């Protein structure tokens, strides 16, 4: 241990000892004093207040503040020795059973009814009761004779507010609290990076006070001020980065692609079999104006499933072709790329048949480039693209490979942008001589604060109206564990739809045996739950059981590309009644005759993913039905999430719910960069006003000092909070 001043760079092994430092490093990725000081409490418990035990999910690693209600010792059935069962409660009726194996009479003496403690472990379920097996714990208040209630650790919780840290089984919250106290005893805070004028204007405490009070709050007000300051730092770093990048992008040159009267776009509009919605017309004008400027468009187009984004994108692509350029659309799957290809050929008709008999005078060509193209077809397609005869190029990741060269790439459209990494989007942009115009599209609605924070350097267009002819979708939760008869009824309901001439999807979280892929969660589940159901296992069971006699097809990402395409064509043509699939059908798949979707193990999917999947039905004149099958019990957060999805088809409401349930940092692309998130406190839902204020200050500061050269400490702080990789993610959306 050391009495020297501790800085953010001091290694933890100098402060807390080799063994503890090693545990902090290997389990929580904490290596320096700065890492630990910025490892903020997840929440604060208050003596006498309860943790809501009823809201705990099976498999969750938790720390609960609870009171011992009773203890019981009984002999074990399978082996010698006794089992100690301790029932703890939270004061609201929720109870949890703690189980300890072996003869541990000292624990029974220590865990006396009435004692309060923090109990940490993984939630499991046994005979309908939630329990923690052999949990770590620390008792509060009076000392005990057990090692877990050591006075040194109890000292961490002497205040009214008890910090509970993001922890690991090997490093419980009270060990982290003890290490924080050791560090704070000699900690010298860094130079405050925030300009004094901003601190004064926004009434923010200094960084040293904030870092101390967030760990050892002297009062609720002091804690509020500490959190507000540290949230501000996060919001300000992100907004400064976005504002700087927006300034830089505005200076880039690009070739203007103005509209051409009497060209392909006008001819396309004239042959469209329906009227554009007012929203499509407004967004179309915004994009047309962007394309006509000498700076690259960088626009996000968001709209509900089926709101007509593809037609808007196609019109933008035709404007670029009219201006002598090429447009490329990058799709996340071959199924979606092929569907875009067929759909655009249908919409364009003779306008896409350049060089063929009966083509329009100013026709272009549409080419599809995927990894499964045969050698001859690939050579022909690449020649069309390289020589500029193909004005519109659709493809998957195959578009990014070496050897795919464009004659004059003027517009890049990225469909379902969240499915691509930064490097993939950038690789396509790099195939242009000058920065191309970029349009990114998403059917996952984005709450306003996310748009402001994550897409703050993009112009955002929103399509909120659905085209005429779309039908309503009813959604219901099917609680298979509690009411098995409901699942039987779901299969009968599917058969009724097929008997009426319609088709159905059955969606599973997993493909089946073989290596895991992006479209399925891990097979193993160490939380006492069975593995998620799999397409290859469910399809034969349905064919032999409740769906016997129906024409069933199977679709997943591990099938060969030609087989996937054949299955999708058969389903679209009505040659199959039921498609049993993974999330490969999540985006873009358009079969208007499909009216019912049954999602098995629906609690294994995210909110936005369920909303996307549901959008595959109700695309024609008949109403859609989505049944969410789950074994999650009533009252669990998984069940509440499904109830919320079933209760509304408003994608923006669901996007906010999705955001509430995800770590904020995931929104900033930490999952894409593989790095630990640096957004620890900022809530994109609850801190709207703070984010707006931080953006206003960022705009003012960057206009005065573009590269923050007069504020080196602030520039360093921004670099630490938003590293270059994450900054690029922010820029590219």
Legacy VTK file of the C-alpha trace (Angstrom):
# vtk DataFile Version 3.0
C-alpha trace
ASCII
DATASET POLYDATA
POINTS 733 float
0.000 0.000 0.000
1.138 3.576 -0.586
0.862 7.034 0.998
1.897 8.810 -2.222
-0.771 10.837 -4.031
-2.889 8.609 -6.246
-3.623 9.725 -9.813
-5.918 8.250 -12.447
-2.913 6.376 -13.902
-1.761 4.682 -10.662
-1.918 0.880 -11.090
-4.422 -0.748 -8.732
-1.891 -3.368 -7.609
0.005 -0.562 -5.842
-3.118 0.374 -3.911
-5.219 -2.698 -3.138
-2.711 -5.548 -3.301
-1.788 -8.012 -6.026
-4.567 -10.543 -5.461
-7.468 -8.064 -5.368
-6.008 -6.077 -8.292
-5.811 -9.262 -10.347
-9.475 -10.068 -9.606
-10.564 -6.518 -10.533
-8.588 -6.725 -13.783
-9.712 -10.188 -14.888
-13.380 -9.941 -13.891
-14.198 -6.246 -14.350
-11.433 -4.965 -16.679
-10.331 -2.421 -14.041
-6.570 -1.815 -14.021
-5.860 1.721 -12.748
-7.181 4.048 -10.075
-8.955 5.970 -12.840
-10.694 2.816 -14.072
-11.974 2.147 -10.556
-12.968 5.745 -9.797
-14.988 5.808 -13.033
-16.625 2.467 -12.166
-19.710 4.142 -10.744
-22.336 2.525 -8.497
-25.233 0.994 -10.393
-27.680 2.186 -7.752
-27.908 3.197 -4.073
-29.864 1.284 -1.461
-31.124 3.004 1.655
-31.526 1.307 5.017
-35.149 0.427 5.593
-35.950 0.643 1.892
-36.413 -2.524 -0.130
-35.078 -3.968 -3.339
-37.996 -5.224 -5.442
-37.276 -8.950 -5.290
-40.321 -9.765 -7.417
-38.743 -8.014 -10.417
-35.607 -10.213 -10.439
-35.090 -12.386 -13.514
-33.852 -15.968 -13.428
-30.207 -16.042 -14.511
-29.550 -12.455 -13.411
-26.455 -11.744 -11.284
-27.892 -9.560 -8.508
-27.107 -7.796 -5.262
-30.166 -7.266 -3.061
-30.644 -5.381 0.185
-32.967 -7.536 2.279
-33.884 -8.577 5.804
-33.616 -12.108 7.197
-37.119 -13.427 7.965
-36.491 -17.021 9.057
-34.009 -19.893 8.826
-34.516 -23.646 8.559
-32.093 -26.587 8.613
-32.981 -29.932 7.044
-30.976 -33.033 6.070
-30.037 -33.390 2.405
-31.644 -36.282 0.540
-28.889 -37.271 -1.882
-25.826 -36.912 0.343
-24.756 -36.558 3.955
-24.998 -33.253 5.745
-27.561 -30.532 6.204
-29.026 -27.816 4.025
-29.526 -24.350 5.527
-32.401 -22.397 3.959
-32.624 -18.696 4.809
-35.676 -16.707 3.717
-35.037 -12.995 3.176
-37.611 -10.365 2.317
-37.672 -6.869 0.877
-40.553 -5.424 2.881
-42.991 -5.456 -0.041
-43.986 -9.117 0.003
-41.198 -10.371 -2.252
-39.109 -13.192 -0.771
-35.933 -14.981 -1.827
-34.513 -18.254 -0.492
-30.789 -18.461 0.233
-29.436 -22.019 0.276
-26.173 -23.119 1.915
-24.946 -26.724 1.628
-22.966 -28.565 4.300
-22.928 -28.230 8.065
-22.653 -24.482 8.667
-24.102 -23.869 12.117
-22.175 -20.587 12.383
-24.112 -19.193 9.426
-27.411 -20.026 11.112
-26.261 -18.123 14.231
-25.079 -15.193 12.094
-28.133 -14.925 9.804
-30.587 -14.212 12.616
-34.128 -13.020 11.786
-34.237 -9.226 11.720
-30.679 -8.731 10.405
-30.266 -6.625 7.243
-27.643 -7.486 4.650
-26.504 -7.253 1.070
-26.777 -10.655 -0.652
-25.110 -11.315 -4.010
-25.465 -14.243 -6.402
-27.208 -15.612 -9.461
-31.000 -15.971 -9.359
-32.202 -19.528 -9.993
-35.621 -21.088 -9.698
-36.610 -24.300 -7.900
-40.204 -25.472 -7.659
-41.519 -22.017 -8.482
-39.389 -20.250 -5.828
-36.605 -17.809 -6.636
-33.375 -18.499 -4.819
-29.666 -17.753 -4.544
-27.424 -20.792 -4.054
-24.514 -20.174 -1.677
-24.600 -16.389 -2.088
-21.875 -14.020 -0.965
-23.177 -11.567 1.605
-22.269 -8.821 4.029
-24.422 -7.991 7.052
-25.036 -4.367 7.921
-24.947 -2.612 11.244
-23.721 -4.726 14.132
-20.678 -6.913 13.583
-21.061 -10.660 13.198
-18.797 -13.611 13.867
-18.687 -14.584 10.167
-15.898 -13.565 7.834
-18.348 -11.961 5.358
-19.398 -9.450 8.010
-15.869 -8.209 8.660
-15.958 -4.754 10.246
-13.690 -3.336 7.549
-16.269 -4.134 4.898
-19.275 -3.027 6.950
-17.532 0.339 7.305
-18.191 0.950 3.602
-21.889 1.158 4.375
-21.786 3.504 7.351
-23.634 6.245 5.445
-27.357 6.422 4.794
-26.912 5.681 1.072
-25.357 2.295 0.282
-23.626 2.154 -3.129
-24.215 -1.045 -5.094
-21.641 -1.513 -7.865
-21.718 -3.466 -11.113
-19.970 -6.551 -9.750
-18.896 -10.091 -10.561
-19.318 -13.315 -8.611
-15.618 -13.230 -7.688
-15.657 -9.501 -6.832
-18.860 -8.582 -4.932
-19.990 -4.996 -4.469
-18.598 -4.643 -0.926
-15.089 -5.569 -2.101
-15.333 -2.871 -4.779
-16.561 -0.378 -2.166
-13.586 -1.176 0.069
-11.146 -0.686 -2.836
-12.777 2.630 -3.746
-12.304 3.853 -0.159
-8.608 2.934 -0.278
-8.165 4.820 -3.563
-10.143 7.888 -2.454
-8.032 8.229 0.721
-5.032 9.373 -1.363
-6.704 10.362 -4.657
-5.678 13.582 -6.411
-8.369 14.451 -8.954
-7.271 15.366 -12.495
-7.323 18.939 -13.791
-10.943 19.862 -14.382
-11.425 19.609 -18.160
-14.626 21.630 -18.246
-14.116 25.349 -18.986
-14.893 27.440 -15.888
-17.422 29.501 -17.870
-19.441 26.388 -18.740
-19.296 25.177 -15.105
-20.545 28.536 -13.882
-23.225 28.960 -16.563
-24.609 25.464 -16.058
-24.117 25.397 -12.262
-21.926 22.273 -12.253
-19.714 21.082 -9.362
-15.981 20.548 -9.941
-14.707 17.132 -11.055
-13.021 16.264 -7.716
-16.219 16.850 -5.728
-18.258 14.885 -8.277
-15.963 11.847 -8.158
-15.934 11.729 -4.351
-19.647 12.280 -3.853
-20.726 9.687 -6.411
-18.976 6.966 -4.390
-19.508 8.222 -0.838
-22.454 10.629 -0.989
-22.823 12.951 1.975
-26.478 13.596 1.075
-29.025 12.936 -1.641
-28.559 16.481 -2.963
-24.761 16.054 -3.158
-25.249 12.769 -5.002
-27.650 14.430 -7.463
-25.122 17.198 -8.196
-22.286 14.664 -8.626
-24.280 12.561 -11.058
-25.418 15.644 -12.967
-21.824 16.816 -13.442
-20.578 13.402 -14.593
-23.531 12.956 -16.944
-22.739 16.374 -18.388
-19.161 15.278 -19.119
-20.451 12.281 -21.079
-23.048 14.267 -23.031
-20.612 17.116 -23.730
-17.888 14.767 -25.024
-20.294 13.107 -27.458
-21.801 16.389 -28.655
-18.402 18.051 -29.118
-17.328 15.090 -31.254
-20.474 15.226 -33.373
-20.356 18.997 -33.858
-16.667 18.865 -34.834
-17.348 16.118 -37.370
-20.348 17.916 -38.800
-18.138 20.977 -39.395
-15.478 18.851 -41.095
-17.995 16.994 -43.271
-19.520 20.280 -44.417
-16.150 21.207 -45.915
-15.754 17.975 -47.933
-16.276 18.288 -51.695
-18.780 16.073 -53.516
-20.207 16.034 -57.006
-23.640 17.608 -57.163
-26.305 15.311 -58.618
-29.218 17.648 -59.431
-32.586 16.424 -60.701
-32.986 16.235 -64.494
-36.398 17.219 -65.867
-37.777 14.608 -68.221
-35.305 11.953 -67.056
-35.583 8.491 -65.506
-37.020 9.801 -62.249
-39.886 11.605 -63.970
-40.567 8.509 -66.093
-40.589 6.353 -62.956
-43.002 8.673 -61.140
-45.314 8.563 -64.149
-45.507 4.745 -64.091
-45.908 4.320 -60.312
-49.218 2.491 -59.756
-50.017 4.503 -56.605
-49.711 7.971 -55.129
-46.742 8.738 -52.888
-47.804 9.564 -49.322
-47.372 13.211 -48.265
-44.493 12.055 -46.040
-42.731 10.365 -48.965
-43.114 13.539 -51.031
-41.647 15.762 -48.278
-38.690 13.426 -47.595
-38.148 13.046 -51.353
-37.786 16.814 -51.707
-35.319 16.954 -48.767
-33.135 14.247 -50.320
-33.332 15.765 -53.819
-32.114 19.105 -52.440
-29.228 17.380 -50.589
-28.133 15.523 -53.727
-28.041 18.766 -55.697
-25.367 20.324 -53.422
-21.571 20.116 -53.797
-21.206 18.610 -50.293
-21.998 14.979 -49.511
-25.466 14.252 -48.241
-25.370 12.409 -44.936
-28.978 11.627 -44.108
-30.740 9.070 -41.945
-34.140 7.924 -43.209
-36.187 6.221 -40.523
-39.664 4.869 -40.892
-41.888 2.131 -39.589
-41.859 -1.263 -41.241
-43.755 -0.820 -44.519
-43.716 2.987 -44.556
-42.263 3.097 -48.086
-38.573 3.808 -47.486
-37.486 1.648 -50.442
-39.439 3.736 -52.960
-37.928 6.918 -51.488
-34.446 5.399 -51.800
-35.099 4.229 -55.382
-36.204 7.731 -56.398
-32.947 9.137 -54.947
-30.966 6.509 -56.854
-32.719 7.435 -60.114
-31.889 11.130 -59.582
-28.189 10.195 -59.312
-28.400 8.001 -62.433
-30.063 10.898 -64.270
-27.036 13.025 -63.296
-24.609 10.504 -64.825
-23.674 8.633 -61.643
-24.260 5.202 -60.128
-26.064 4.257 -56.925
-25.364 1.227 -54.722
-27.665 -0.273 -52.094
-26.046 -2.401 -49.380
-28.408 -4.962 -47.783
-27.601 -7.151 -44.742
-28.755 -10.507 -46.183
-28.916 -12.219 -49.577
-32.644 -12.799 -49.051
-33.221 -9.062 -48.671
-30.822 -8.090 -51.483
-32.577 -10.511 -53.868
-35.976 -9.211 -52.820
-34.893 -5.593 -53.419
-33.625 -6.680 -56.844
-36.884 -8.334 -57.866
-38.951 -5.495 -56.398
-37.003 -2.778 -58.213
-37.140 -4.642 -61.523
-40.925 -4.870 -61.137
-41.265 -1.181 -60.270
-38.939 0.014 -63.050
-40.103 -2.324 -65.820
-38.678 -1.139 -69.191
-36.724 1.626 -67.360
-34.344 -1.120 -66.098
-33.829 -2.869 -69.447
-31.103 -0.803 -71.132
-29.722 -2.679 -74.135
-32.759 -4.972 -74.386
-35.585 -5.023 -76.897
-38.481 -2.834 -75.725
-36.386 -0.820 -73.243
-37.184 2.833 -72.566
-34.971 5.365 -74.362
-33.039 6.481 -71.275
-33.218 3.145 -69.434
-30.491 1.927 -67.086
-29.609 -1.530 -65.792
-30.022 -2.993 -62.306
-27.408 -5.505 -61.156
-27.352 -7.844 -58.134
-23.941 -8.693 -56.631
-23.895 -11.383 -53.920
-21.354 -13.925 -52.709
-23.271 -16.823 -54.209
-23.140 -15.648 -57.843
-21.550 -18.177 -60.202
-18.228 -17.223 -61.825
-19.705 -16.341 -65.250
-22.624 -14.361 -63.805
-20.256 -12.551 -61.456
-17.880 -11.556 -64.288
-20.790 -10.237 -66.344
-22.283 -8.284 -63.406
-18.933 -6.752 -62.413
-18.279 -5.658 -66.004
-21.696 -3.932 -66.114
-20.851 -2.129 -62.857
-17.263 -1.179 -63.765
-18.219 0.174 -67.201
-21.129 2.179 -65.815
-23.921 0.434 -67.747
-25.500 -0.625 -64.438
-26.774 2.562 -62.867
-28.251 0.765 -59.860
-26.263 -1.913 -58.036
-27.763 -3.981 -55.232
-25.803 -6.343 -53.041
-24.632 -7.713 -49.739
-21.163 -7.572 -48.188
-19.971 -8.904 -51.578
-20.135 -5.302 -52.847
-17.261 -4.450 -50.507
-14.788 -6.981 -51.883
-11.771 -6.144 -53.953
-12.579 -6.430 -57.649
-15.977 -4.709 -57.348
-15.233 -1.381 -59.064
-17.650 1.384 -59.951
-17.488 3.713 -62.938
-18.812 6.718 -60.972
-20.336 5.935 -57.555
-22.474 8.898 -56.562
-24.828 7.535 -53.873
-24.536 4.822 -51.236
-27.766 3.593 -49.622
-27.320 1.406 -46.526
-30.457 -0.578 -45.708
-31.004 -1.586 -42.073
-27.860 0.314 -41.114
-27.679 -1.228 -37.603
-26.756 -4.573 -39.187
-23.424 -3.265 -40.524
-20.146 -2.372 -38.855
-18.295 0.882 -39.412
-15.578 -0.685 -41.578
-18.124 -2.249 -43.939
-19.920 1.031 -44.575
-16.638 2.844 -45.008
-15.319 0.274 -47.497
-18.195 0.988 -49.880
-17.776 4.751 -49.581
-14.074 4.349 -50.418
-14.991 2.959 -53.857
-15.908 6.475 -55.034
-13.466 9.067 -56.452
-14.960 11.759 -54.220
-17.016 11.230 -51.040
-20.398 9.941 -52.304
-23.748 11.027 -50.982
-24.901 8.633 -48.240
-28.433 7.657 -47.226
-28.788 5.239 -44.300
-32.177 3.666 -43.654
-33.645 1.972 -40.624
-37.043 0.516 -39.822
-36.129 0.555 -36.128
-37.635 3.829 -34.895
-35.152 6.009 -33.060
-36.200 8.152 -30.072
-35.462 11.851 -30.448
-32.628 11.904 -27.900
-30.918 8.962 -29.583
-31.148 10.755 -32.914
-29.639 13.834 -31.235
-26.864 11.860 -29.533
-25.976 9.034 -31.884
-26.944 10.620 -35.188
-26.233 14.211 -34.198
-24.171 14.865 -37.315
-26.767 13.412 -39.720
-29.845 15.108 -41.027
-32.803 12.948 -39.963
-35.928 12.319 -42.054
-38.868 10.358 -40.684
-41.658 8.574 -42.549
-44.496 8.202 -40.071
-47.425 7.404 -42.391
-48.120 3.929 -43.707
-49.124 3.626 -47.371
-52.731 2.784 -48.157
-53.591 -0.892 -48.121
-51.606 -1.862 -45.019
-53.715 -3.795 -42.510
-53.734 -3.668 -38.704
-51.727 -6.252 -36.739
-53.100 -7.752 -33.512
-50.505 -9.129 -31.082
-50.997 -11.443 -28.100
-48.729 -13.124 -25.545
-49.158 -16.905 -25.319
-48.015 -18.032 -21.819
-47.086 -21.615 -22.730
-45.856 -22.651 -19.254
-48.883 -21.354 -17.337
-51.542 -22.186 -19.947
-50.427 -24.952 -22.358
-53.919 -24.969 -23.915
-53.221 -21.469 -25.264
-50.350 -22.858 -27.358
-52.631 -25.564 -28.774
-55.090 -22.816 -29.686
-52.287 -20.853 -31.403
-51.554 -23.768 -33.743
-55.279 -24.170 -34.486
-55.463 -20.446 -35.242
-52.591 -20.814 -37.705
-54.402 -23.694 -39.435
-57.553 -21.534 -39.689
-55.582 -18.824 -41.499
-54.101 -21.370 -43.913
-57.577 -22.835 -44.509
-58.713 -19.322 -45.431
-56.022 -19.216 -48.135
-53.335 -17.322 -46.181
-49.783 -18.181 -45.097
-47.830 -18.101 -41.838
-44.383 -17.692 -40.313
-43.055 -19.614 -37.313
-39.914 -17.917 -35.951
-37.324 -19.602 -33.697
-34.289 -18.047 -31.955
-31.858 -20.756 -33.086
-30.971 -22.674 -36.262
-30.043 -26.003 -34.681
-26.960 -28.164 -34.443
-23.692 -26.751 -35.707
-21.688 -23.603 -34.959
-23.536 -20.555 -33.651
-24.184 -17.739 -36.122
-25.096 -14.057 -35.871
-28.786 -14.822 -36.118
-28.996 -17.089 -33.055
-28.129 -16.759 -29.353
-25.702 -19.175 -27.639
-27.123 -22.654 -27.217
-25.892 -23.252 -23.692
-27.815 -21.738 -20.830
-26.368 -22.027 -17.334
-29.304 -20.301 -15.649
-31.385 -23.425 -15.262
-33.318 -22.698 -18.474
-33.490 -25.060 -21.424
-31.751 -24.009 -24.654
-33.862 -21.865 -27.018
-35.897 -23.783 -29.590
-34.317 -24.369 -33.006
-35.680 -24.277 -36.559
-34.267 -27.683 -37.530
-35.809 -29.289 -34.441
-39.172 -27.513 -34.489
-39.993 -27.950 -38.202
-40.245 -31.794 -38.146
-42.166 -31.731 -34.846
-44.732 -29.352 -36.352
-44.939 -31.392 -39.551
-45.699 -34.552 -37.562
-47.875 -32.819 -34.950
-50.070 -29.707 -34.876
-49.352 -28.646 -38.491
-49.543 -32.122 -40.030
-50.601 -31.986 -43.682
-49.525 -28.377 -44.269
-46.763 -27.484 -46.733
-43.842 -26.409 -44.513
-40.589 -24.771 -45.641
-37.426 -24.062 -43.635
-35.292 -20.907 -43.935
-32.131 -19.947 -42.029
-28.750 -18.350 -42.638
-26.810 -21.589 -42.878
-28.639 -22.804 -45.993
-26.839 -22.429 -49.362
-27.821 -19.168 -51.076
-29.642 -20.825 -53.990
-31.645 -22.950 -51.536
-32.571 -19.858 -49.467
-33.702 -18.072 -52.618
-35.712 -21.095 -53.789
-37.491 -21.387 -50.400
-38.291 -17.675 -50.349
-39.580 -17.766 -53.936
-41.791 -20.775 -53.118
-43.230 -19.012 -50.086
-43.799 -15.774 -52.023
-45.504 -17.747 -54.816
-47.868 -19.437 -52.338
-46.396 -22.920 -52.836
-45.695 -23.173 -49.080
-48.232 -22.657 -46.282
-45.810 -22.164 -43.405
-42.241 -20.876 -43.257
-40.274 -21.985 -40.170
-37.385 -19.521 -39.968
-34.863 -17.641 -37.869
-34.550 -13.847 -37.826
-33.373 -14.045 -41.443
-36.966 -12.903 -42.191
-36.653 -9.931 -39.826
-36.012 -7.270 -42.455
-37.393 -6.576 -45.889
-39.200 -9.851 -46.589
-42.501 -8.948 -48.253
-45.206 -11.598 -48.716
-48.594 -9.809 -48.589
-50.508 -13.106 -48.268
-48.782 -13.963 -44.940
-51.181 -13.053 -42.141
-49.984 -14.862 -39.009
-46.647 -15.100 -37.225
-45.930 -17.289 -34.213
-42.685 -16.366 -32.425
-41.426 -19.216 -30.219
-39.373 -18.344 -27.115
-40.278 -14.733 -27.820
-38.579 -13.592 -24.586
-35.215 -14.466 -26.208
-35.658 -11.587 -28.689
-35.249 -7.834 -28.166
-38.156 -5.395 -28.330
-37.121 -3.819 -31.636
-36.460 -7.241 -33.148
-39.972 -8.422 -32.236
-41.434 -5.253 -33.730
-39.460 -5.844 -36.936
-40.528 -9.480 -37.120
-44.165 -8.573 -36.544
-43.972 -6.212 -39.522
-43.737 -9.218 -41.849
-47.506 -9.864 -41.506
-50.470 -7.644 -42.303
-48.745 -6.396 -45.459
-51.765 -7.088 -47.661
-55.507 -6.505 -47.425
-56.091 -9.098 -44.656
-55.420 -8.273 -40.996
-52.233 -9.599 -39.386
-51.865 -11.644 -36.199
-48.662 -12.032 -34.162
-48.520 -14.547 -31.283
-45.603 -14.269 -28.852
-45.056 -17.658 -27.212
-43.114 -17.624 -23.937
-42.447 -19.573 -20.754
-41.555 -16.341 -18.896
-43.711 -16.043 -15.790
-46.137 -13.231 -15.099
-44.427 -10.373 -13.232
-40.964 -11.056 -14.677
-39.305 -8.283 -16.676
-39.176 -10.582 -19.734
-42.951 -11.031 -19.578
-43.534 -7.301 -19.046
-41.420 -6.607 -22.127
-43.577 -8.962 -24.221
-46.787 -7.489 -22.796
-45.548 -4.053 -23.863
-44.837 -5.264 -27.415
-48.301 -6.824 -27.597
-49.970 -3.662 -26.296
-48.860 -1.265 -29.064
-47.718 -1.136 -32.665
-46.181 2.317 -32.115
-42.534 1.707 -32.988
-41.365 4.885 -31.277
-42.899 3.864 -27.938
-41.283 0.456 -28.279
-37.943 2.006 -29.198
-38.026 3.960 -25.937
-38.846 0.781 -24.018
-35.987 -0.992 -25.800
-33.653 1.828 -24.866
-34.711 1.675 -21.200
-33.766 -1.996 -21.079
-30.387 -1.746 -22.811
-27.148 -0.349 -21.483
-26.951 3.201 -22.770
-23.461 2.536 -24.073
-24.744 -0.073 -26.512
-26.527 2.727 -28.322
-23.144 4.320 -28.957
-21.895 1.252 -30.723
-19.799 -0.316 -27.969
-21.159 -3.660 -29.109
-19.949 -2.951 -32.639
-16.485 -1.807 -31.650
-16.028 -4.580 -29.101
-14.892 -2.028 -26.520
-16.261 -1.345 -23.076
-18.768 1.484 -23.208
-17.798 4.865 -21.772
-21.401 6.028 -21.379
-21.961 5.017 -17.776
-24.489 7.461 -16.349
-26.140 9.329 -19.196
-29.679 8.181 -19.957
-30.767 9.042 -23.471
-34.375 8.872 -22.276
-34.265 10.710 -18.981
-31.586 13.305 -19.708
-33.083 14.975 -22.768
-32.750 18.518 -21.414
-29.153 17.984 -20.322
-28.220 16.559 -23.756
-29.889 19.508 -25.487
-28.002 21.984 -23.272
-24.697 20.146 -23.841
-25.263 20.338 -27.592
-25.873 24.094 -27.416
-22.636 24.614 -25.440
-20.745 22.338 -27.835
-21.891 24.332 -30.880
-20.792 27.593 -29.231
-17.397 26.237 -28.184
-16.577 24.569 -31.539
-17.503 27.722 -33.471
-14.953 29.640 -31.350
-12.266 26.918 -31.219
-12.772 24.257 -33.923
-10.107 21.794 -32.688
-10.328 22.701 -28.939
-6.692 23.851 -29.103
-7.328 26.413 -26.334
-8.796 23.686 -24.106
-6.227 20.842 -24.062
-7.619 19.174 -20.915
-11.088 19.125 -22.461
-9.724 17.712 -25.753
-7.967 14.933 -23.803
-11.134 14.192 -21.818
-13.206 13.978 -25.008
-10.622 11.636 -26.545
-10.804 9.382 -23.460
-14.599 9.288 -23.363
-15.161 9.017 -27.129
-12.159 7.258 -28.631
-11.458 7.502 -32.363
-13.110 4.198 -33.181
-16.307 5.209 -31.427
-16.142 8.673 -32.973
-16.085 7.081 -36.425
-19.094 4.993 -35.461
-20.913 8.152 -34.420
-19.985 9.847 -37.670
-21.140 7.065 -39.930
-24.341 6.255 -38.081
LINES 1 734
733 0 1 2 3 4 5 6 7 8 9 10 11 12 13 14 15 16 17 18 19 20 21 22 23 24 25 26 27 28 29 30 31 32 33 34 35 36 37 38 39 40 41 42 43 44 45 46 47 48 49 50 51 52 53 54 55 56 57 58 59 60 61 62 63 64 65 66 67 68 69 70 71 72 73 74 75 76 77 78 79 80 81 82 83 84 85 86 87 88 89 90 91 92 93 94 95 96 97 98 99 100 101 102 103 104 105 106 107 108 109 110 111 112 113 114 115 116 117 118 119 120 121 122 123 124 125 126 127 128 129 130 131 132 133 134 135 136 137 138 139 140 141 142 143 144 145 146 147 148 149 150 151 152 153 154 155 156 157 158 159 160 161 162 163 164 165 166 167 168 169 170 171 172 173 174 175 176 177 178 179 180 181 182 183 184 185 186 187 188 189 190 191 192 193 194 195 196 197 198 199 200 201 202 203 204 205 206 207 208 209 210 211 212 213 214 215 216 217 218 219 220 221 222 223 224 225 226 227 228 229 230 231 232 233 234 235 236 237 238 239 240 241 242 243 244 245 246 247 248 249 250 251 252 253 254 255 256 257 258 259 260 261 262 263 264 265 266 267 268 269 270 271 272 273 274 275 276 277 278 279 280 281 282 283 284 285 286 287 288 289 290 291 292 293 294 295 296 297 298 299 300 301 302 303 304 305 306 307 308 309 310 311 312 313 314 315 316 317 318 319 320 321 322 323 324 325 326 327 328 329 330 331 332 333 334 335 336 337 338 339 340 341 342 343 344 345 346 347 348 349 350 351 352 353 354 355 356 357 358 359 360 361 362 363 364 365 366 367 368 369 370 371 372 373 374 375 376 377 378 379 380 381 382 383 384 385 386 387 388 389 390 391 392 393 394 395 396 397 398 399 400 401 402 403 404 405 406 407 408 409 410 411 412 413 414 415 416 417 418 419 420 421 422 423 424 425 426 427 428 429 430 431 432 433 434 435 436 437 438 439 440 441 442 443 444 445 446 447 448 449 450 451 452 453 454 455 456 457 458 459 460 461 462 463 464 465 466 467 468 469 470 471 472 473 474 475 476 477 478 479 480 481 482 483 484 485 486 487 488 489 490 491 492 493 494 495 496 497 498 499 500 501 502 503 504 505 506 507 508 509 510 511 512 513 514 515 516 517 518 519 520 521 522 523 524 525 526 527 528 529 530 531 532 533 534 535 536 537 538 539 540 541 542 543 544 545 546 547 548 549 550 551 552 553 554 555 556 557 558 559 560 561 562 563 564 565 566 567 568 569 570 571 572 573 574 575 576 577 578 579 580 581 582 583 584 585 586 587 588 589 590 591 592 593 594 595 596 597 598 599 600 601 602 603 604 605 606 607 608 609 610 611 612 613 614 615 616 617 618 619 620 621 622 623 624 625 626 627 628 629 630 631 632 633 634 635 636 637 638 639 640 641 642 643 644 645 646 647 648 649 650 651 652 653 654 655 656 657 658 659 660 661 662 663 664 665 666 667 668 669 670 671 672 673 674 675 676 677 678 679 680 681 682 683 684 685 686 687 688 689 690 691 692 693 694 695 696 697 698 699 700 701 702 703 704 705 706 707 708 709 710 711 712 713 714 715 716 717 718 719 720 721 722 723 724 725 726 727 728 729 730 731 732
